[in-house]
Amino acid sequence: MKPLEILQTETLYRGFLGLKRYRLRHRLFAGGMSPELVRERVESYQAASVLLYDPDLDQVVLIEQFRIGALEAGEQAWLLEVIGGIIDRDETAEVVARREALEEAGCEIRELLPICRFLVSPGYTSEQIALFCGRVDASGAGGIHGLADEGEDIRVLVLPAETALAELYGGRADSTSIVIALQWLAMNRQRLRAEWCGEEGAPPESSS
């Protein structure tokens, strides 16, 4: 018995995102198959996101930009985020992470570590994100970046790691990629500093 039967698919809308209606049946835990179900799904994209971290300065490079999904939040529609971009069919997630770091923050990634790949909201969308941590030199980071022909208006923020991590709890880190990335950094920060800063070990904690 197949675990899933797609009975019909119907395209309802096609734009930057798409919307499809599925008629399906799936295997039940108790045995047998479900009755016919109707589900709509936002046909989204695969993307890459990357947390930019400078282990020598113990600083995190984040960005701030307007997001339509947060419109009802008022001023909080300008979200604090990690770098990210869509993966085209002929690209790898690693290539996208490096390119977007340059376009959105003016930072060149020296080393790139995979964190995880996750489904953003599988209850209604197919969007997946490959998440990385990238080693950068944050000493010259800042300013306004983004591609004008794509309507991007991106402000770069350089924060001490402790300040960035504090945004997890009652702060501005309130979207999926940045929450996962900062939680991962909290668990792996000392290891990264030891490995990336050489055999002498990590520099002293930032007092900023």
N, C-alpha and C positions, 0 to 999 in steps of 0.2 A: 504493500500500500504506500502510495506516495504521501509524504508529509504535508504537501501543499498542492492544491489544484487551482490554477488561475483560469477561471471560466471565461472572463471577458475583460478587456481593458478599453477605456475610452478617454481620449484626450479632450479635456475641457478648456484648457487655455495653454498657450505657448508664448512666452516672452523671455525676459531675463531668467525667470523661473517658469516652470510649467506646473500644471495641475492635471492629474489623471484620476479617473474613477476605476476601481478594481472590483470585480465580482469574483469571489473566491470561496474555497472551503479549505480548512486545515485540520490536521490530525488533533484529536483530543487526548489529554493526559489519561483519561479513564478508558480510552479505546474508541475506535470508530472515528468518524469525521463530523465536523461541525455542520450545521445548516449553511446554506448560502449566505455569505456576508457581503455587504457593500461598504467599501472604504475609499475615501479620497486621500491622495498623497501628493504633497508638494514635491515635484521633481526638481531637486536641487543639484548641487555640484559637489565635487570633492575639493578640499582646500588644504592648504598648509599654513600652520601658525608657528611662530618661533618666539620664545622668550630670550631677549638679548641681555646677557649678563657679563659684566666685567669683574673677574675674580680679583684682579690686582687692586682696583679701587673699591671693590665690594659694592658695586652699584648696578642697578637695573635700568634698562632703557625701555620705556613704555611710550605709547602714543595715545592721543586723544582726538576723537572725531565724532561727527554727528552720525547717529544711527536711526533709521526710520522706525525700526521695531521698538525703540524706546521713546517714541514720540509722546505718549501719554505721561511720561515721567517729567515733562517740562525741561528745566535746565539740565537734568540728568540724562537727557537725550544725547549729550556729548559724553561718550563713554570712555573710560580708561581701559585700554586694551593692550594685548601683545600684537606684534606684527603678524599680518596674514594676507593671503591672496589665493585666488582660484587656480587649480591645477588644470591646465589644458591637456588635451589628449596626448600630445607628443612630449609632455614634460614629466619629470619626476617631482615628488614632493620636496626633495632636497634642493633641487634647482630653484623651485619657487621660493622656498624659504630664504635662500641667499639673495635672489633678485629683489624680493620685497623688502628685505632689510636695507638694501641700498636705496630703493625708491621711496620708502616710507620714513626712513630714519637716517639715511646717509651713512649707515654703518656697514663695514665689510666684516663678514663672519669669518673668523679664523679657524674655529673648530665647531662642528655641529654634532649634537647628540640627540638621538631619538628619545622621546619621552613615552608617547603612546599614540594610538589611533583610536578615535571614538566616534560614535553616532551622536549627533547633536541633540536631536529630539525625535527618536524613532517612532513615536506615536503618530506622527503626521508628515515627516519629511525624510528624504533619502540622504540628506547632507551628512558627509563624513569629513573629519578633520584629522590630518597627521600633524602631531604636535612635537616640536623640537625645542632644545635649548642651544643657543648659539653664543660662543665666546666672542666678545667684541672689545674694542678700546672705546670706552665711554667718555674719554677726556674731552673730545671735541664734539660730542653729540648735542643736538638741540636744534631749535629753529622750526620753521614751517616747511613741510614736505608734501609730496604727493604729485600725481599727474593731473595737470589742468584739464586735459581732454577727457578725463574720466570723472571730473567733478570732485576730485579729492582735495580736501583741506585738512591736513594732518599736522597736529602739533606734537613735537617730541618732548618728552619729560624724562629727565635723568634723576632717579631717586636712590638714596641709600637703601641697601637691601632691607634693612629693618623697617624703614618707612613703607617700602613697597609691600612687605609681608603684612604690615599692620592694616593695609587696605582690605585684607581678606575678611576682617571681622568688624562689621559696622561701617566699612569704608566704601570705596568706589569700585572695588573689584567684584563686579556682580554679573558677569557674563561667563559662559562656559570655559572658553580657552584660558582666560587669565586666572580663573579660580584654580583650574587643574594645574596650570603652569606654576603658580606661586606656591601651591601646596607641595608640588614636586620639589621646588627650590628649597622650601623649608626643610625637607627631608634630606636633600642632597648637597646643600650649600657648602658645608665644611669639606665634604669629599671633593667637590669640584675645585675648591680653592687649593686644596692640597695637591691635587693632580695637575691642575693647570698652572700653578704658580711655581712649580719646580720641586726638586728634592728637598729643599730647605723647609718646605711646608708652607702653610698658608700665612699670609701677612696678618698682623693684629686686627681685631675687629674694628670696624669703622665706628667712630664716636659721634658721627653726624646724626 
